[in-house]
Amino acid sequence: MSKHIALGVDIGGTGIKAAPVNLKKGAFAEDRYRVPTPQPATPDAVCKAVAEVVSKFEPTKKTPIGITFPGVIQHGVVRYAPNMDPSWVGVNIDEVMKHYLGREVHTLNDADAAGYGEYLYGAAHGREGVVFVCTLGTGIGAVFVLDGEIMPNVELGHLIVDGHDAEEFAADSARERLGMSFDEWAKHLQKYFSEIERLFWPDLIVVGGGVSKHHEQFLPKLTLRAPIIPAELLNGAGIVGAAAAAAHERDRQEKRAKAEAKAQVKQAQKAAKAADAATK
């Protein structure tokens, strides 16, 4: 794989998907490969499935690998994973993935990855300030991107609005469960996004999820301060965002290593000069 390619892996409740991503274009370099998410979705079973989809593309040791996970990851440790086996809680996902894959990887929340992908290559490309990206599906995935940096683990799908968890009335699954028309659902979305604006004042709102294909039936019915637009990457956002995040983390680590090496050289030179002065 070339230096402009990174591998993205998207772990979902029903499927685990992977594809190499062209980082210049923000597009798949090859067709994605998918396997079912094992049940129960234990760390051992999921990691073996991830190893399978990764091996399909034979990445080099230098190819960055980014992996999304449907839960809260704090400093590499899974803190909350409602759609996975409970045994994930407390597991250092970076370490277990490294064990099964035999190499370093970069893991992040699935909504964070999707938001990062939309910021770099999709609907929010080039937008400065605070961008709020949400995915309307079974639940509500949410992420803030501030001038290109992700604010991780923003669980605003569970924001309490009028005494109710937002996912209970504003997720696409709520629309289907309650048999709401798009007009009726738009009223619920108005309450949710109005609360987001009241609390956070985003400069742009991007709405993703499968239902965003029908955005013309509900987004124009919302009255908000910020522009609200449909996502562009759709189901590929997680893979693309994970790959890009892994490449970004690799570059960050390389810069840090170079800076540390430079500092050590300067310190050694300073010590040598001090020793030389002491002998005179």
C-alpha positions as CSV (number, residue, x, y, z in Angstrom):
1,M,0.0,0.0,0.0
2,S,1.2,3.5,-0.8
3,K,2.0,6.2,1.8
4,H,-1.3,7.9,0.9
5,I,-3.3,4.8,1.9
6,A,-4.6,3.9,5.4
7,L,-6.9,1.1,6.5
8,G,-10.2,1.8,8.2
9,V,-12.2,-0.7,10.2
10,D,-15.8,-0.1,11.4
11,I,-17.1,-2.3,14.2
12,G,-20.8,-2.3,14.3
13,G,-23.5,-4.2,16.2
14,T,-24.3,-6.4,13.3
15,G,-21.2,-6.2,11.0
16,I,-17.5,-5.5,10.9
17,K,-16.3,-3.7,7.8
18,A,-12.9,-2.7,6.5
19,A,-11.5,-0.9,3.4
20,P,-8.2,0.8,2.4
21,V,-8.8,4.6,2.1
22,N,-7.1,7.0,-0.3
23,L,-6.3,9.8,2.1
24,K,-6.0,12.3,-0.8
25,K,-9.5,11.7,-2.0
26,G,-11.2,10.4,1.1
27,A,-12.6,7.5,-0.8
28,F,-12.2,3.7,-0.7
29,A,-9.2,2.5,-2.6
30,E,-10.8,-1.0,-2.9
31,D,-14.2,-2.5,-2.2
32,R,-14.9,-2.9,1.4
33,Y,-14.9,-6.3,3.0
34,R,-17.5,-7.3,5.6
35,V,-18.0,-10.1,8.1
36,P,-20.9,-10.5,10.6
37,T,-20.3,-9.2,14.1
38,P,-19.9,-12.4,16.2
39,Q,-22.5,-13.1,18.9
40,P,-21.8,-12.8,21.7
41,A,-19.6,-9.8,20.7
42,T,-16.8,-10.6,23.3
43,P,-13.4,-9.0,23.0
44,D,-11.8,-12.3,21.9
45,A,-14.5,-12.9,19.2
46,V,-14.5,-9.4,17.9
47,C,-10.7,-9.0,17.7
48,K,-10.5,-12.3,15.7
49,A,-13.1,-10.9,13.3
50,V,-11.2,-7.6,13.0
51,A,-8.0,-9.6,12.3
52,E,-9.8,-11.4,9.5
53,V,-11.0,-8.2,7.7
54,V,-7.6,-6.6,8.2
55,S,-5.7,-9.6,6.7
56,K,-7.9,-9.4,3.7
57,F,-6.0,-6.3,2.5
58,E,-2.5,-7.3,3.6
59,P,-1.5,-3.9,4.9
60,T,2.2,-3.1,5.3
61,K,3.7,-2.4,8.8
62,K,3.7,1.2,7.9
63,T,0.1,1.4,6.9
64,P,-1.9,3.2,9.6
65,I,-4.9,1.3,10.8
66,G,-7.9,3.0,12.4
67,I,-10.7,1.1,14.1
68,T,-14.1,2.5,15.2
69,F,-15.9,1.1,18.2
70,P,-19.6,1.6,19.2
71,G,-18.9,2.9,22.7
72,V,-17.0,5.3,24.9
73,I,-13.2,4.9,24.7
74,Q,-11.2,6.9,27.3
75,H,-7.4,6.8,27.0
76,G,-7.7,3.5,25.1
77,V,-10.1,1.9,27.7
78,V,-13.7,1.0,26.9
79,R,-16.0,2.6,29.4
80,Y,-19.4,2.1,27.9
81,A,-20.5,-0.2,25.1
82,P,-24.3,-0.8,25.1
83,N,-24.4,-2.7,21.8
84,M,-21.5,-5.0,22.6
85,D,-20.9,-7.7,25.1
86,P,-20.6,-6.3,28.7
87,S,-17.2,-7.9,29.0
88,W,-15.8,-5.1,26.9
89,V,-16.1,-2.5,29.8
90,G,-12.8,-1.9,31.4
91,V,-10.8,-3.5,28.5
92,N,-7.9,-1.6,26.9
93,I,-9.0,-1.9,23.3
94,D,-5.7,-0.6,21.9
95,E,-3.8,-3.3,23.7
96,V,-6.1,-6.2,22.8
97,M,-6.2,-5.2,19.2
98,K,-2.4,-4.9,19.2
99,H,-2.2,-8.4,20.6
100,Y,-4.4,-9.9,17.9
101,L,-3.1,-7.9,15.0
102,G,0.5,-7.8,16.0
103,R,0.9,-4.1,15.4
104,E,-0.2,-0.7,16.7
105,V,-3.6,0.6,15.8
106,H,-5.7,3.7,16.6
107,T,-9.2,3.2,18.0
108,L,-11.9,5.8,18.4
109,N,-15.7,6.0,19.0
110,D,-17.7,5.3,15.8
111,A,-19.6,8.6,15.9
112,D,-16.3,10.5,16.3
113,A,-14.8,8.7,13.3
114,A,-17.8,9.5,11.1
115,G,-17.7,13.1,12.2
116,Y,-14.0,13.4,11.4
117,G,-14.6,11.9,8.0
118,E,-17.3,14.4,7.2
119,Y,-15.1,17.2,8.3
120,L,-12.1,16.2,6.2
121,Y,-13.8,15.0,3.1
122,G,-17.6,15.4,3.3
123,A,-20.3,18.0,4.0
124,A,-18.2,19.9,6.5
125,H,-15.0,20.0,4.5
126,G,-13.2,23.3,5.0
127,R,-15.6,24.7,7.6
128,E,-14.0,26.4,10.5
129,G,-15.5,26.9,14.0
130,V,-17.8,24.4,15.8
131,V,-19.3,21.7,13.6
132,F,-21.9,19.4,15.1
133,V,-22.2,16.1,13.3
134,C,-25.0,13.7,14.3
135,T,-26.1,10.3,12.9
136,L,-29.8,9.5,13.1
137,G,-30.2,5.8,13.2
138,T,-31.0,3.2,15.8
139,G,-29.7,5.8,18.2
140,I,-28.2,9.3,17.8
141,G,-24.4,9.4,17.3
142,A,-23.0,12.8,18.0
143,V,-19.6,14.6,17.7
144,F,-18.3,18.1,17.8
145,V,-15.3,19.0,15.6
146,L,-13.6,22.2,16.5
147,D,-11.2,23.6,13.9
148,G,-10.4,20.1,12.8
149,E,-10.0,18.5,16.2
150,I,-12.5,16.0,17.6
151,M,-14.1,16.4,21.0
152,P,-14.4,12.7,21.9
153,N,-17.2,10.7,23.5
154,V,-19.9,13.3,23.3
155,E,-23.0,11.2,24.2
156,L,-25.5,13.9,23.2
157,G,-27.9,11.3,21.8
158,H,-28.8,10.9,25.4
159,L,-29.4,14.6,26.0
160,I,-32.5,15.0,28.2
161,V,-35.1,17.2,26.4
162,D,-38.5,17.8,27.9
163,G,-37.8,15.1,30.5
164,H,-37.0,12.4,27.8
165,D,-33.8,10.8,26.5
166,A,-33.4,12.4,23.0
167,E,-33.0,9.0,21.3
168,E,-36.4,7.9,22.5
169,F,-38.1,10.5,20.3
170,A,-35.6,11.9,17.8
171,A,-33.7,8.9,16.5
172,D,-34.8,7.4,13.2
173,S,-35.7,4.2,15.0
174,A,-38.2,6.3,17.1
175,R,-39.8,7.6,13.9
176,E,-40.2,4.0,12.6
177,R,-41.3,2.6,16.0
178,L,-44.0,5.3,16.5
179,G,-45.1,5.3,12.9
180,M,-44.4,9.0,12.6
181,S,-44.6,10.9,9.3
182,F,-41.6,13.0,8.3
183,D,-43.6,16.1,9.3
184,E,-44.3,14.7,12.7
185,W,-40.7,13.6,13.2
186,A,-39.5,17.0,12.2
187,K,-41.2,18.5,15.2
188,H,-39.2,16.2,17.5
189,L,-36.0,17.0,15.6
190,Q,-36.7,20.7,16.1
191,K,-36.8,20.2,19.9
192,Y,-33.6,18.3,19.8
193,F,-31.5,20.6,17.6
194,S,-32.9,23.7,19.3
195,E,-31.6,22.3,22.6
196,I,-28.2,21.6,21.0
197,E,-28.1,25.2,19.7
198,R,-29.1,26.6,23.1
199,L,-26.3,24.8,24.8
200,F,-23.5,24.8,22.3
201,W,-24.0,27.4,19.5
202,P,-22.6,25.3,16.6
203,D,-21.6,27.1,13.4
204,L,-22.8,24.2,11.3
205,I,-24.9,21.0,11.8
206,V,-24.4,18.0,9.6
207,V,-27.0,15.1,9.7
208,G,-26.0,11.6,8.7
209,G,-27.5,8.1,8.9
210,G,-29.4,6.2,6.3
211,V,-32.4,8.4,6.7
212,S,-30.3,11.4,5.5
213,K,-31.0,10.1,1.9
214,H,-34.4,11.6,2.5
215,H,-33.2,14.8,3.9
216,E,-35.4,16.9,1.7
217,Q,-38.4,15.6,3.6
218,F,-37.4,16.9,7.0
219,L,-34.4,19.2,7.1
220,P,-36.1,22.1,5.3
221,K,-38.8,22.0,8.0
222,L,-36.4,22.9,10.8
223,T,-35.8,26.5,11.9
224,L,-32.4,26.9,13.4
225,R,-29.7,29.6,13.7
226,A,-27.0,27.4,12.2
227,P,-27.1,25.9,8.7
228,I,-28.2,22.3,8.8
229,I,-27.1,20.1,5.9
230,P,-27.1,16.4,5.0
231,A,-23.9,14.3,5.3
232,E,-22.2,13.2,2.1
233,L,-20.1,10.1,3.0
234,L,-23.1,8.1,4.3
235,N,-22.2,4.5,5.3
236,G,-18.5,5.0,4.4
237,A,-18.0,7.8,6.9
238,G,-16.8,5.6,9.8
239,I,-14.2,3.7,7.7
240,V,-12.9,6.9,6.0
241,G,-12.8,8.8,9.3
242,A,-11.0,6.0,11.2
243,A,-8.4,5.7,8.5
244,A,-7.8,9.4,8.4
245,A,-7.6,9.6,12.2
246,A,-5.0,6.8,12.3
247,A,-2.9,8.6,9.8
248,H,-3.2,11.9,11.7
249,E,-2.2,10.1,14.9
250,R,0.8,8.5,13.2
251,D,1.9,12.0,11.9
252,R,1.4,13.4,15.4
253,Q,3.6,10.7,17.0
254,E,6.3,11.2,14.4
255,K,6.5,14.9,15.0
256,R,6.6,14.3,18.7
257,A,9.4,11.8,18.3
258,K,11.4,14.2,16.1
259,A,10.9,17.0,18.6
260,E,12.0,14.9,21.5
261,A,15.1,13.7,19.5
262,K,16.0,17.3,18.7
263,A,15.6,18.3,22.3
264,Q,17.9,15.4,23.4
265,V,20.6,16.5,20.9
266,K,20.4,20.0,22.2
267,Q,20.7,18.8,25.7
268,A,23.7,16.6,24.9
269,Q,25.4,19.5,23.1
270,K,24.8,21.8,26.1
271,A,26.2,19.2,28.5
272,A,29.2,18.7,26.3
273,K,29.9,22.4,26.2
274,A,29.5,22.6,30.0
275,A,31.9,19.7,30.4
276,D,34.4,21.3,28.0
277,A,34.2,24.6,29.8
278,A,34.8,22.8,33.2
279,T,38.1,21.3,31.9
280,K,39.6,24.6,30.8
